[in-house]
Amino acid sequence: MNCKSIALAFGLALASPLAMAAVSDAEFQALRDSIAVLNQKLADIEQQLAAEKARTAEAAATAAATPTVAAAPAVPAKPVASSWAEKLSVQGDLRFRYENIDQENLDERNRDRIRARAAIIARPQNNLEVGFGLSTRQDADPVSSNQTLGGGGSGKSIYLDLAYFNWTAAPGLNLFGGKARNNQYRPGKNGLIWDSDLNPEGLGLTYSSGPFFANLLGTWLESDSDKSQVFGTGGQLGVAWPVNDDIKLTLGAGYFDLDTAGKGAFYVVSGKPPKYYGNSVDANGHYLYDYQELQGFAEIGFRLLGLPASLFFDYVHNLDADQFDTGWASGARLGAARARGSWELAYTYQDLERDAVFGLWTDSNFGGGGTDARGHIIRSAYALSDKTNMALSYFINQVGENRGNETDYDRLQLDLNFKY
């Protein structure tokens, strides 16, 4: 019998004639009102019990459908050390290149080349990066990571490419040392002064605050006291000013000093005569000049036809040379071959006199490498995916004008590039 039945039976009993005879009409009415209130309370309680029963059944069904997970034992809280995967990263790229070189008075040359680079980057703490990298290099060339294929499928040489630390000493201020990526700004990514493959050896500093930046570098041409020690120093000061959302203007000046006068060649391939890459030397093979390179540059980035675009100008003058002491380059780029299906097209004209810059470190492709060359550079690229692109570079140059024996120099490069 449920609560409602009991209340009903009790109410009927009270309503019988015997009960009516025992109480007055007023008392009977008050008793009936009390019973009504009691019945309503009992009904509410019964409804609540039914709802609670339904919730209990639903919770049991959910628990049955959920996998049971054992509770972890309680342990004192302590810091969790970062795993090695969070501290290390691997970076690298691979390039396969077909190259044709057509130089006046010499046989036409065709070759296939590869460039492979890989680096492990460690971050042992939040403000410190340590890097170690290897790459292919022909005869340990300081400005080219290419290796020519051939030799009957022989193994190719691998060299130390990077070995550096980079310490964030304060917000916007980084100090680095070792064999590191060049921190000098290259307008238009052009190699008027610095080849893109050059990784200087020494110490450096980069600083940025708002639009202002400074790049300082001290690098060894030779650090061994048993040889002719030469330490080059210099840097750049500039401003990278975002004019608006679509326009960014970069202006700067630089100075770099190499004490090379009276010194011999710094990079010599065994079994081959020393090369000076266009620079002036005396009869004993010693450099005639120091290279006190004063630089001024400007670059503007904007959007054209809905695509990223840029214009740049780069100028350099050697304060120590008596003649043939100036170089400049100017160019334009439209598009950027980064995301799949994107493309870019670029053009540069460059004129680099014989002693304007230290020839060993300038672009190794333009005019065959070194100084005393002028002419055009045409580039294009298309992104096959976010990490793969194919590119074309065509150099139409004249070399040897300052030496009095100018010749034509054409160079075509077809590249397939992969990044990881």
Rosetta blueprint (number, residue, H / E / L):
1 M L
2 N L
3 C H
4 K H
5 S H
6 I H
7 A H
8 L H
9 A H
10 F H
11 G H
12 L H
13 A H
14 L H
15 A L
16 S L
17 P H
18 L H
19 A H
20 M H
21 A H
22 A H
23 V L
24 S L
25 D H
26 A H
27 E H
28 F H
29 Q H
30 A H
31 L H
32 R H
33 D H
34 S H
35 I H
36 A H
37 V H
38 L H
39 N H
40 Q H
41 K H
42 L H
43 A H
44 D H
45 I H
46 E H
47 Q H
48 Q H
49 L H
50 A H
51 A H
52 E H
53 K H
54 A H
55 R H
56 T H
57 A H
58 E H
59 A H
60 A H
61 A H
62 T H
63 A H
64 A H
65 A H
66 T L
67 P L
68 T L
69 V L
70 A L
71 A L
72 A L
73 P L
74 A L
75 V L
76 P L
77 A L
78 K L
79 P L
80 V L
81 A L
82 S L
83 S L
84 W H
85 A H
86 E H
87 K H
88 L E
89 S E
90 V E
91 Q E
92 G E
93 D E
94 L E
95 R E
96 F E
97 R E
98 Y E
99 E E
100 N E
101 I E
102 D E
103 Q E
104 E L
105 N L
106 L L
107 D L
108 E L
109 R E
110 N E
111 R E
112 D E
113 R E
114 I E
115 R E
116 A E
117 R E
118 A E
119 A E
120 I E
121 I E
122 A E
123 R E
124 P E
125 Q E
126 N L
127 N L
128 L E
129 E E
130 V E
131 G E
132 F E
133 G E
134 L E
135 S E
136 T E
137 R L
138 Q H
139 D H
140 A H
141 D L
142 P L
143 V L
144 S L
145 S L
146 N L
147 Q E
148 T E
149 L L
150 G L
151 G L
152 G L
153 G L
154 S L
155 G L
156 K L
157 S L
158 I E
159 Y E
160 L E
161 D E
162 L E
163 A E
164 Y E
165 F E
166 N E
167 W E
168 T E
169 A E
170 A E
171 P L
172 G L
173 L E
174 N E
175 L E
176 F E
177 G E
178 G E
179 K E
180 A L
181 R L
182 N L
183 N L
184 Q L
185 Y L
186 R L
187 P H
188 G H
189 K H
190 N L
191 G L
192 L L
193 I L
194 W L
195 D L
196 S L
197 D L
198 L L
199 N L
200 P L
201 E E
202 G E
203 L E
204 G E
205 L E
206 T E
207 Y E
208 S E
209 S E
210 G L
211 P L
212 F E
213 F E
214 A E
215 N E
216 L E
217 L E
218 G E
219 T E
220 W E
221 L E
222 E E
223 S L
224 D L
225 S L
226 D L
227 K L
228 S L
229 Q L
230 V E
231 F E
232 G E
233 T E
234 G E
235 G E
236 Q E
237 L E
238 G E
239 V E
240 A E
241 W E
242 P E
243 V L
244 N L
245 D L
246 D L
247 I L
248 K E
249 L E
250 T E
251 L E
252 G E
253 A E
254 G E
255 Y E
256 F E
257 D E
258 L E
259 D L
260 T L
261 A L
262 G L
263 K L
264 G L
265 A L
266 F L
267 Y L
268 V L
269 V L
270 S L
271 G L
272 K L
273 P L
274 P L
275 K L
276 Y L
277 Y L
278 G L
279 N L
280 S L
281 V E
282 D L
283 A L
284 N L
285 G L
286 H L
287 Y E
288 L L
289 Y L
290 D L
291 Y E
292 Q E
293 E E
294 L E
295 Q E
296 G E
297 F E
298 A E
299 E E
300 I E
301 G E
302 F E
303 R E
304 L E
305 L L
306 G L
307 L E
308 P E
309 A E
310 S E
311 L E
312 F E
313 F E
314 D E
315 Y E
316 V E
317 H E
318 N E
319 L L
320 D L
321 A L
322 D L
323 Q L
324 F L
325 D L
326 T E
327 G E
328 W E
329 A E
330 S E
331 G E
332 A E
333 R E
334 L E
335 G E
336 A L
337 A L
338 R L
339 A L
340 R L
341 G L
342 S L
343 W E
344 E E
345 L E
346 A E
347 Y E
348 T E
349 Y E
350 Q E
351 D E
352 L E
353 E L
354 R L
355 D L
356 A L
357 V L
358 F L
359 G H
360 L H
361 W H
362 T L
363 D L
364 S L
365 N L
366 F H
367 G H
368 G H
369 G L
370 G L
371 T L
372 D L
373 A E
374 R E
375 G E
376 H E
377 I E
378 I E
379 R E
380 S E
381 A E
382 Y E
383 A E
384 L E
385 S E
386 D L
387 K L
388 T E
389 N E
390 M E
391 A E
392 L E
393 S E
394 Y E
395 F E
396 I E
397 N E
398 Q E
399 V E
400 G L
401 E L
402 N L
403 R L
404 G L
405 N L
406 E L
407 T E
408 D E
409 Y E
410 D E
411 R E
412 L E
413 Q E
414 L E
415 D E
416 L E
417 N E
418 F E
419 K E
420 Y L
